[in-house]
């Protein structure tokens, strides 16, 4: 699973803000494409497992999306 799936243009960035928290800024991706990318990333994460000595541990993620409307001066 890679964050490269979320980055679709030169202005899109993904960075870590602490611990296991990440932010993706998808500046030139419209709302529907953003939603499609996030859903695909979520589905991919559900297929991941972390293995310990005793068992596979499923990976879970929480995703939110916000839109910022830049006000013209």
C-alpha positions, 0 to 999 in steps of 0.5 A: 500500500502506497501513498502514491495512489493518492498523488495524481498531480505535481501539486498533490502532497502527502505528509506525516503530521505525527504518529500514525496520522497523515494529511493529503493535499490534493489541490488539483483533484476535483471532489469526485476524483478525490472521493474515488481515490480515497475509497480505493486507498481505504479498500487497499488498506482493508486488505493489509495485515500485520503479522505477529508471532501468533496471528495476523492483525487487520489494519484499520484506518479512519478517513475524513475529507474537507474542502477549502474554498479560497475567497477572492480578495 
